[in-house]
Amino acid sequence: MGFKCGIVGLPNVGKSTLFNALTETQAAQAANYPFCTIEPNVGQVSVPDARLDTIASIAKSAKVVPTQLAFVDIAGLVKGASQGEGLGNQFLANIREVDAIVHVLRCFEDDDIQHVSNHVDPIADAEVVETELLLADLESLEKRVPNAQKRATGGDKEAKIMASVLGQALDLLRDGKPARLTQPNDDEEARLFEQAQLLTAKPVLYVCNVNEEDAASGNEYSEKVFAKAKAEGAEAVIVSAAIEADMVGMDMDERLEFLKEMGLEETGLNRIIRAGYDLLNLHTFFTAGPKESRAWTVEKGAKAPQAAGEIHSDFERGFIRAETIAYDDYVSLGGESAAREAGKLRQEGKEYVVKDGDIMLFKFNV
């Protein structure tokens, strides 16, 4: 299962610099002019998880494979994008394909870097992007909802459900609120709502891009963004794209020393990756053995057969059971054999809901 976080924002806020640092590449051109990024760049990023190294050490694994997220660097958006201004139509099409939005906001002063509106105001910047997404959704639903209502009067059951849930979303949009506040009444409404692929239905993480000296504690701009995120039930993190870019190419010891000098405990990129993982409502299970220890991503609430399907579709199709050990038991007892002897290895069936940190071995028959 692939999970994509789309990096968005106004031009010249540091999106491409952050993307390059995240993926440790120069795939995304970064320059001081609008629309530097035209075609979206995509990079796979490992999700940091210290548990994986611990498991691999106990299992004496020859190979360690972390779980990953995809980050997509999308062209900068400007006012009027919903009407096709700038690269608007392309921007909207690209963002429709991602699972979550990582919204980069400029929270620093620098006369050498052009700002599209000639002054720094991250809240106003956020509202420009949000308004364009909202207008695009509004235009879409003002056509789709009446059509669904018309079909519903003719006895179309699915259209009746669609008219209900998308009608609720349309009312929110008309009030200037994002579609993500829609509350489907049941699983069928939730399915049809998800199929609608509304831009404002996607979860949002605000990234406050600050100067180096503000990387540890933020500044007055980032405080406003955190207040906005709290009011919306969204997430926010502080990052200095300049610091992250400086660390590209450093080994782990060099990074730790550099971070210490900057008064930081970890990279901002790790915070973004973990926050993106949480934003998508994901968690991790592991497989472990002498050949490799590997982390796998599933949505919270996934059952054992779905987790097996992340490894191979045959595992899900022919699922019999999952031998499961809780992470704490695996570590405290020293591995699979000891956990089995202590009665901590459980045989779980098709209805078992996978827990974060489970070490699993799947039995299947195709």
N, C-alpha and C positions, 0 to 999 in steps of 0.2 A: 504494500500500500504506500503510495507516494503522498507526502504532505508538503505543500508549498506555501511559503510566506512571501508575499509580494512587498518589496521595499518601495514605498511611494513618498511623494512630497513635492513641494515646489522646486523649480530649478535652483541649483547652486546651494542646496542645504547640506550636502555631504553624502547623498545616497550612494553614489558610485564609489566614493572613497571608502565608505563603510563596507560595501559589497566586496571590494577588492581585499580589504583587511579580513573580512569574514572567511573568504574562500582562499586567501593568500595567493591571489592571482592578480594579473593586470587585465583581466577580461573586460572589465567595464572601464571605458575611457572616462577620466575625470578631468574636467577643465572648467575654466571660469566663464562659461557662457551657457545660455539656455539650450535645452534639447541636445546636450552632448550625447546622451544615451537615446538611441532611437529604437533599435531592436532590443528586446529584453535579454539580459544576460542571466544565465541560470548556473548556480553552483551548489554542490552538495557539501554540507557542513556536518562534522561529527558533533554529536551531543555529549558534552562532558559528563562523565559519571564515574566517580572514584570506585564505585562498587564493582565495576567490570574488572578493573585491575586486581582487586582483592580476590574475586572469584577465579580469575585466570591463574593467579599465584597458587591458590589452593588446589586447583585442578591440574596444575603443571602444564598449562596449554602452550602449544607451540605458536599459536597465532591468537591475536586479540582483535576483534572487529566491533567497533562501536556502532550504535544506531545513528541514523542521519536525518537531517531535514534538508529540504531544498529551499534556497533563497533566490528570488527573482528580482533583478534590478530593472525597474520599469521606468520608462521615460518620464521626465518632470511634467507635472500638470500645471496649467494656468487657468485663470478665470475664463469661463466660456467654453471649457472643454466639452461639456454636455451638448453644446451646439456645434462642436467640431473645431473650436479654436485650438491653435497650436497643434499638438499631436493628439488632441482630445479623443477622437474616435478610436484610435489605436490604443491609447492609454486605457480606455474603458474596456476594450475587448481583452487586453492583457490582464487587467486586474480581475476580470470576471472568472479567470481560470485558476486563481489562487485560492487557498483555503483560509488564509488570514492576512491581515494588512499590518505591515510594520511601517508606521508613519513617522518619518524622520523630520524633526523640526529644528530649525536653526535657533540656537540659544546662545549665540556669541556675536560679539561686535568685531568687525574686521573691514576696514575701509578698502582693502585690496581685493575683497571678494564681493562681486556685484550681487545685490538683492533685487529681485524682480519688482518689488514695490518701494525700493530705496530706503527702507527702514526695517529694523528687526522687531517683529511682533509674532511670536510663535502661535499665540491663540488665534490671531487674525489669519495667519498662514493655514492653520488647521481648518479653520472655517471655510476657507476658499476650496480646499480639497473636499471637505465634507459636503459643502453645498453642491458641488458639481456631481458628486456621487448620488446625492439625494435627488437632484433634478433629473438625472438619467433614470433612476428607479421610478420616479414619479411619472415620467413620460411613458415608461414601459407599462406600468400598472393602470394608468388611465385608459389604456387601450385594452389590456388583458382582462381586467375585472368586469367591465360591461359585457365583453364577449362571453365570459364564464357565466355571468348572471343570465344572459340570454339563453345559453345552452341549458342552464339549470332549470329554467321554466319549461323546457321541452322534455324534462325527465332525465337528463344526464346526471347520474349520481356523482361521478368524479368532478364534474363541473360545479355542482352544488358545494362540494367540499372546498374546491379551489376558490370559489367566489367568497366563501366564508373567511378562509385564512388570509387570502390575498387582499380581501376587502379590509380586514383589520390592519394589514400592513399599509394599505393606501391611506387609511385614516391617520395613521402615525406620520407618514410622509407629509401629508397636507398640513399637519401641525408642526412641521419642521423637525420631526424626531426620526431617528434611524429605524429601519425595518427590523433590526436585531431585537427590538423590544417587543416584537410580535410574540404572542404566547399561543401556540397551537394547542387545540383541545385534546388531540389524540395522535397516535402514531401515523395515521393516514394523512392528517393535516400537516404533520411535521415533514413527512416525505414530500408532499406536493410543495410545501414552502421551500424546502431545500432545493427541489428541482427548478424553482423559479430563478435561482442564481442571482438574487438581488445583491447589488454592490454594498448597500448599507447594512446587509444582514451579516456580513463577515466580521469576526472579532477583530479588535484593534489593539495594537501595542504602540504606544508613543515612545519614540527614542529622542531624548533631548541631547542634541549634539552641541557640546560646550567646548570652550577653550581648555588648554592643558591645565591651567591653574585652578579651574573649577571642576576638574574631573572627579575629585574625591567627595566634594560636598554639594556641588551644583551651584546655582546662582538664582537671582530673582526671576529670570525667565523660566528656568526649569521648575521653580516652585509653582508658578502659575500653571504649567503643564500638568504637574502632579495633582494639583487641585482639580483641574478639569477631568483628569482620568478618574479620580476618586468619585467625582459627581456622576460620572457615566458608568461606573462599575468596570472601567477599563484598566489597563496596566500601563506603567511608565518606567523607563530606566534612563539613567544618565550615562552618556558615553562621550569620550573625546575621540572623534574620528582621526585627528592628527596623531594622538598617542597610539591608537590601534594600528595606523599605517606605519608608524616608526618601528613597531614590533614585528612586522612581517619579515621573515627570514631569520629571526633570532631563535636560538635553541631555548629549551625550557629554563635552564639556569639563568641565562641572560635576561629572559623575560621576567623572571621572579625578581632579579636584582633591579631591573628597570622599574617594575611596578612599585617595589619598595621605595625607591628614590622619589617616585611620584606620589607616595602616600596611599597607594592602592593595594588591596589584598588580592584582587583577581582582575582579569581583563573585562572590559565592558562587553566584548563580544560573547564571552561566556554567559554574561547576564542576559544578553539578547537571545542567545540560543535557548537557554533554559526557559526564559519567559515565553518565547515562541512555542516551545514544547508544551508549556502549561496552557497557553492561550488556545491551542488546538485540542485541549482536553485529552492529552496523551499520557501514557506511562509506559514503563519498560518491564519486559520479562527477559530472562536470560536462558541460554543453553550453554552447557559447559562440558568439556572433555579434554583429553590429551591433545587432540588435533587442534581445537580452537575453543575459545570462549567468545560468545557473541551476544550483543544486546539487540533486542527486537522491539519495535514500536507497535503498540495497539491503542485504540481508543479506550478510555476508562469505561468499564461496563462490558467489555468484550468477553465472550465466553471461550472456553478452551478450544473448541474446534476452529473459531475465528483466529485465535493465536496460532494454531497449527498451520492455518492457511497462509500466514505471513511467511512461513518457511517454504512451503510448497503447496500448491492447490490439491495435490493428491493426499497430503496429510489431513486436510480438512474433509475431503470427500470420503476418505476411508477411516476417519477418526474412530478409535476404540476407547482410549483413555489417555490421561496425562499423568505421568509420575512427577509429583510436584514437591519441592522443598522450599520453605520460606527462607529468604535471604539470611535473616538473623540465625536461623538454625543451621544453615549451610556453613556459615562462618564460625559460629561458636563451637560446632561439633567437628569442623575440619574436613568437610566434603561429603560426597554422596554416600560412600560406604558407611561411614560413621552415622550419618543421618538415618540411613536405612536400618542399621542395627538398633538405633535409639527409638525407632518407631516414628520418626519425624518425616519420613518419605510417604506421602499420601497418594492414593490412587483416586484421581478425580475424573468424573464423567463429563458428558456433553453440556450439562447445565452449570458447570463450575465457572464462576466469574473470576477472571485472572486478576491477581493482586500485584501491585507494584513491587518489583524485586523478586518475584517467583523465579526459581530455577526449575525448568521444565524439560521433560523428555517425553515425546509423543509416541504412542503405539498406534499403528494404523494398518489397515488391510485394504488393498485396492484389487 
